[in-house]
Amino acid sequence: MSTAFHEDASIQVLRRMKEGGFDFARFHPIEFYAIFPDEERARMAARNFRGESLKAEVSPGEGGAWHLQISKVMYATQAGIGAFEHDLESIVIPLGGRMDGWGVTQELNASAAP
């Protein structure tokens, strides 16, 4: 996938988050996803992402694929998400994996709940 596509998709998601009342002033665990053809390569990529604000999980997927989920505690900004996606992609692609997007859990405001 092209960098321009990632940026356009991220802008759209961030816009929807803003419309939904997302709290951009706080740190959030942002989840980044990648898919690999085998467990070994997924684990090789995961070893690059360990630390105080990072968590990496590898799990089996459908059809023999393996999923890598990186959780990074950070501000949800276009620049921050784009930079981390770029860093992740530079590890994922050479290992034969592909990026599979990002997401964040949005807490509902008590006053906005039905």
C-alpha positions as a Markdown table, in Angstrom:
| # | Residue | x | y | z |
|---|---|---|---|---|
| 1 | Met | 0.0 | 0.0 | 0.0 |
| 2 | Ser | 1.2 | 3.5 | -0.7 |
| 3 | Thr | 2.1 | 6.0 | 1.9 |
| 4 | Ala | -0.6 | 8.4 | 0.4 |
| 5 | Phe | -3.3 | 5.8 | 1.0 |
| 6 | His | -2.2 | 5.3 | 4.6 |
| 7 | Glu | -2.3 | 9.1 | 5.2 |
| 8 | Asp | -5.7 | 9.5 | 3.5 |
| 9 | Ala | -7.2 | 6.6 | 5.6 |
| 10 | Ser | -5.7 | 8.0 | 8.8 |
| 11 | Ile | -7.0 | 11.5 | 8.1 |
| 12 | Gln | -10.5 | 10.0 | 7.6 |
| 13 | Val | -10.4 | 8.0 | 10.8 |
| 14 | Leu | -9.0 | 10.9 | 12.8 |
| 15 | Arg | -11.8 | 13.1 | 11.5 |
| 16 | Arg | -14.5 | 10.6 | 12.5 |
| 17 | Met | -12.8 | 10.3 | 15.9 |
| 18 | Lys | -13.0 | 14.1 | 16.3 |
| 19 | Glu | -16.6 | 14.2 | 15.3 |
| 20 | Gly | -17.3 | 11.5 | 17.9 |
| 21 | Gly | -15.8 | 13.5 | 20.7 |
| 22 | Phe | -12.5 | 11.6 | 21.0 |
| 23 | Asp | -10.2 | 13.1 | 23.7 |
| 24 | Phe | -7.0 | 14.0 | 21.7 |
| 25 | Ala | -5.5 | 15.7 | 24.8 |
| 26 | Arg | -4.8 | 12.3 | 26.5 |
| 27 | Phe | -2.4 | 9.4 | 25.8 |
| 28 | His | -4.2 | 6.3 | 24.3 |
| 29 | Pro | -3.0 | 2.8 | 23.4 |
| 30 | Ile | -3.0 | 2.9 | 19.6 |
| 31 | Glu | -3.1 | -0.6 | 18.0 |
| 32 | Phe | -1.2 | -1.2 | 14.8 |
| 33 | Tyr | -1.7 | -4.4 | 12.8 |
| 34 | Ala | 0.3 | -6.4 | 10.3 |
| 35 | Ile | -0.1 | -9.9 | 8.7 |
| 36 | Phe | 2.7 | -12.3 | 8.0 |
| 37 | Pro | 2.8 | -15.6 | 6.1 |
| 38 | Asp | 4.3 | -17.5 | 9.0 |
| 39 | Glu | 4.9 | -17.3 | 12.8 |
| 40 | Glu | 8.6 | -17.0 | 12.6 |
| 41 | Arg | 8.5 | -13.7 | 10.6 |
| 42 | Ala | 5.8 | -12.3 | 12.8 |
| 43 | Arg | 7.9 | -13.0 | 15.9 |
| 44 | Met | 11.0 | -11.5 | 14.3 |
| 45 | Ala | 9.1 | -8.3 | 13.7 |
| 46 | Ala | 7.6 | -8.3 | 17.2 |
| 47 | Arg | 11.1 | -8.4 | 18.7 |
| 48 | Asn | 11.7 | -4.9 | 17.4 |
| 49 | Phe | 8.8 | -3.5 | 19.4 |
| 50 | Arg | 9.4 | -3.9 | 23.2 |
| 51 | Gly | 9.5 | -1.1 | 25.7 |
| 52 | Glu | 7.7 | 0.9 | 28.3 |
| 53 | Ser | 5.0 | 2.2 | 26.0 |
| 54 | Leu | 5.0 | -0.7 | 23.6 |
| 55 | Lys | 3.4 | -4.1 | 23.6 |
| 56 | Ala | 3.6 | -6.7 | 20.8 |
| 57 | Glu | 1.4 | -9.8 | 20.4 |
| 58 | Val | 1.6 | -12.5 | 17.8 |
| 59 | Ser | -1.4 | -14.7 | 17.1 |
| 60 | Pro | -2.5 | -17.2 | 14.5 |
| 61 | Gly | -4.9 | -16.1 | 11.8 |
| 62 | Glu | -7.0 | -17.7 | 9.1 |
| 63 | Gly | -5.4 | -19.7 | 6.3 |
| 64 | Gly | -2.0 | -20.1 | 7.9 |
| 65 | Ala | -1.4 | -16.3 | 8.2 |
| 66 | Trp | 0.0 | -14.8 | 11.5 |
| 67 | His | -1.1 | -11.5 | 13.0 |
| 68 | Leu | 1.1 | -9.0 | 14.7 |
| 69 | Gln | -0.6 | -6.4 | 16.9 |
| 70 | Ile | 1.6 | -3.6 | 18.3 |
| 71 | Ser | 0.1 | -1.4 | 21.0 |
| 72 | Lys | 1.8 | 1.9 | 21.5 |
| 73 | Val | 0.7 | 4.4 | 24.2 |
| 74 | Met | 0.8 | 7.8 | 22.5 |
| 75 | Tyr | -1.2 | 10.9 | 21.4 |
| 76 | Ala | -3.5 | 10.1 | 18.5 |
| 77 | Thr | -2.1 | 12.6 | 16.0 |
| 78 | Gln | -1.7 | 12.2 | 12.2 |
| 79 | Ala | 2.0 | 12.9 | 12.5 |
| 80 | Gly | 2.6 | 10.4 | 15.3 |
| 81 | Ile | 0.5 | 7.6 | 13.8 |
| 82 | Gly | 2.1 | 8.2 | 10.4 |
| 83 | Ala | 5.6 | 8.1 | 11.8 |
| 84 | Phe | 5.0 | 4.9 | 13.7 |
| 85 | Glu | 3.3 | 3.3 | 10.7 |
| 86 | His | 6.3 | 4.2 | 8.6 |
| 87 | Asp | 8.7 | 2.6 | 11.2 |
| 88 | Leu | 6.6 | -0.5 | 11.5 |
| 89 | Glu | 6.3 | -0.8 | 7.7 |
| 90 | Ser | 10.1 | -0.6 | 7.3 |
| 91 | Ile | 10.3 | -3.8 | 9.4 |
| 92 | Val | 7.1 | -5.6 | 8.2 |
| 93 | Ile | 7.6 | -5.4 | 4.4 |
| 94 | Pro | 11.2 | -6.8 | 4.3 |
| 95 | Leu | 10.0 | -9.8 | 6.4 |
| 96 | Gly | 7.3 | -10.5 | 3.8 |
| 97 | Gly | 4.4 | -9.1 | 5.8 |
| 98 | Arg | 1.8 | -6.5 | 5.0 |
| 99 | Met | 0.3 | -3.6 | 7.0 |
| 100 | Asp | -3.3 | -4.1 | 8.1 |
| 101 | Gly | -4.2 | -0.7 | 9.6 |
| 102 | Trp | -4.5 | 0.8 | 13.0 |
| 103 | Gly | -7.2 | 1.5 | 15.6 |
| 104 | Val | -7.9 | 2.9 | 19.0 |
| 105 | Thr | -10.7 | 2.3 | 21.5 |
| 106 | Gln | -12.8 | 5.4 | 22.0 |
| 107 | Glu | -14.4 | 5.7 | 25.4 |
| 108 | Leu | -18.0 | 7.0 | 25.4 |
| 109 | Asn | -18.6 | 10.1 | 27.3 |
| 110 | Ala | -21.0 | 9.4 | 30.2 |
| 111 | Ser | -23.2 | 12.4 | 29.2 |
| 112 | Ala | -23.2 | 11.2 | 25.5 |
| 113 | Ala | -24.3 | 7.6 | 26.3 |
| 114 | Pro | -28.0 | 6.7 | 25.5 |
